[in-house]
Amino acid sequence: MVTNDASAPIPVPSLAGILELARTQRLSFTDLFQFAESRSAVGQRLEAADVYKVWIAFNETHPFLHLVYFNYSVTLRQLGDVAGSIHALRACLKLNPRFGPAHINLGRALEDSGVATQAILQWQSFVEMTAESTADGLLHRLLALQHIGRVMENAGLLEDAETALWQAMELRPDKTEAGQHWSALRQRQCKWPTLVPSDHVSMRHLLDSMSPLALACFSDDPLFQLAKAYRYNKAFVGRPDTSGFSRKVPKQKTGTGQRLRVGYVSSDLRDHAVGFALREVLELHDKKSLEIYAYYCGEPVAGDATQARMKAAVDCWRDIAALSDADAARQIADDDIDILVDVNGYTKHARTKIFAYRPAPVVVNFCGYPGTMGSPFHHYIIADEHIIPPENEIYYSERVLRIACNQPIDRKRVIAERPSRAEAGLPEDAFVFACFNGMQKITQETFADWMKILLATTGSVLWLLAGNDDVDQRLRQAAEKAGVAPERLIFAPKAPNAKHLARIALAELFLDTFPYGAHSTAADALTMGLPILTFPGKSFAARFCHSIVAAAGVPELICSGPQSYIERAIGFANDPKSLRTIRESLQAKRESCTLRDIPALAARLEALFWQMQAESEGGETPVPDLRNLDIYYDIGMELVQDNIAFSDDRAYRQAYRNKLAEWHDYAPFPYDSRLATEGFTASTISATGKS
């Protein structure tokens, strides 16, 4: 019953009564929507669909019939009737060909039906139709262009995707979604310079739209990366309504003999670099000390060996992909997790908003993302002394805790039989430099360094993972322009993991990229006995590889900078015997090195989890340091546009201190401990030159 006052109850019509009103054209447009929405809200979507269907059949001359068709399509889609939804959307568009939401939804329905080409054509027809349009039309035109770009990117049509996304950016440069995909696409295609502004899209727009992960491939600027992560979190997560969530209070477990309940949240608990890294760790966790929960938020997979191993290793496996962020957080809270580990960070399919509900007393950033989260709800980051030495803790909002090496590996990985060089497409007698990092990590500066190495080492070749044909050809053309014969670049096609591991050792020397170096790829190479030449920068991604090289017991492969890196690569090619000595050392230390001591890594993780628990019980859980990050962002925005490929720490910090002093002199801001800004003026900071 519903009432309009306490004394006059009004009976709610039955379904049969509503259908009769619709058939006799006595059910108003607004009452139709109200009834259908109320039935859908309580899960009675079939009743809502029946009412829409009958109303449409007997109200064909109604001026808002296209809106009823649209709502009918939404209800059918919710019922899983995609074909019916497509029919309803097409009927809607016959009545109103410029109704943007129907174009958007029809494209999505076609895409989900496996006909991406038809989806793109649908969106393109709307884009062409709305070249000049109203504000609402422009919004839907923007959405259509973004969908076109997304689907084309997924289909591997990178050039076409880039074009569509650029049109979206020029339409609304302040909207960052299209720009985020556009810059990442440019990196994947090795298009240099990566960022190219126009009259309508400024460099500020381009940098604002870059994701934290893409920025790590673009610049070795950890302060700007911290500020970017902070801004990205505010835009991506915002401030969800947490009023229905009480803050979790830590349970007393230290010294009680109770097990600590640890949850790992990730979309990559499967055959993926992160899955390969974590699966043995999960198997080695001490089940007398920890109770392990795994929360999988990725796409469904079938016959996945890594996921099967993980399910067997953990105490509880939960698939939360279909749950909303709030419902996933409720599930985690109901599970009484003590320590919740974010294994995604800001990577693909991340569910960062789950952590904003604080479903556990302690939230940890570990393993999946090479950088700080800059969030108010990530308390700790786990790294090692090479990636984050004590003096670099100022670049992180979380408290830093350390393990011996930040790259877990799986010592049980299957490795296929080693192929011959001929089978791998390599010349028998050449010195083979290799890099198996993703194309997005190859910058113009790194490629220029490689060309200098090839020019100085006659007969050598460079072996890279293949991109698409256009990208491979672009790199060959860049080599030729640098004076290197294009056939000296050899591209390895995609291969199953076991076969890829087997072919790695055919190369003589792995050349790392900068500023985003090799991660799991480095561990793979060293495991297979392939030496890696690298040099550290300042940010997490720029220091990861040298951590792995040190953990493998061959610190002599760590260079001081790009010039040293070039000289050492040339020296090894000209004196292969010196490299053979390092390969022998790698082999001799293989089973005893820190990189492969996974039992010790698992034990250290457990000790850190218990340390976090003790601090939580004592009210000492750290508060993320987010002070002045909007200021650091604006200063970083100025400095990063120079995009200096490599600089020493002192010069880098001094540049920030000078800018901070200028800003403080104009408009004083609160003290923060990152660069000791309290009370400094521009002249004071410039004079001291201290970092």
Secondary structure, DSSP 8 states (H G I E B T S, - for coil): -EESSTT-EE----HHHHHHHHHTT-S-HHHHHHHHHHHHHTT-HHHHHHHHHHHHHH-TT-TTHHHHHHHHHHHHHHTT-HHHHHHHHHHHHHH-TT-HHHHHHHHHHHHHTT-HHHHHHHHHHHHHHTSS--HHHHHHHHHHHHHHHHHHHHTT-HHHHHHHHHHHHHH-TT-HHHHHHHHHHHHHTT-SSS----SSS-HHHHHHH--HHHHHHH---HHHHHHHHHHHHHHHT-----TT---------TTT---EEEEEEES--SSSHHHHHHHHHHHHS-TTTEEEEEEE-S---SS-HHHHHHHHHSSEEEE-TTS-HHHHHHHHHHTT-SEEEES-SSSTT--THHHHT--SSEEEE-SS-SS----SS--EEEE-TTTS-GGGGGG-SSEEEE-S-S----TT--------TTTTT--SSS-EEEE-S-GGG--HHHHHHHHHHHHTSTT-EEEEE---HHHHHHHHHHHHHTT--GGGEEEE----HHHHHHHHTTSSEEE--SSS--SHHHHHHHHTT--EEB---SSHHHHHHHHHHHHTT-GGGB-SSHHHHHHHHHHHHH-HHHHHHHHHHHHHHTTTSGGG-HHHHHHHHHHHHHHHHHHHHTT-------TTHHHHHHHHHHHHTT--S---HHHHHHHHHHHHHHHHHHS-----TTTT-TT--HHHHHHH---
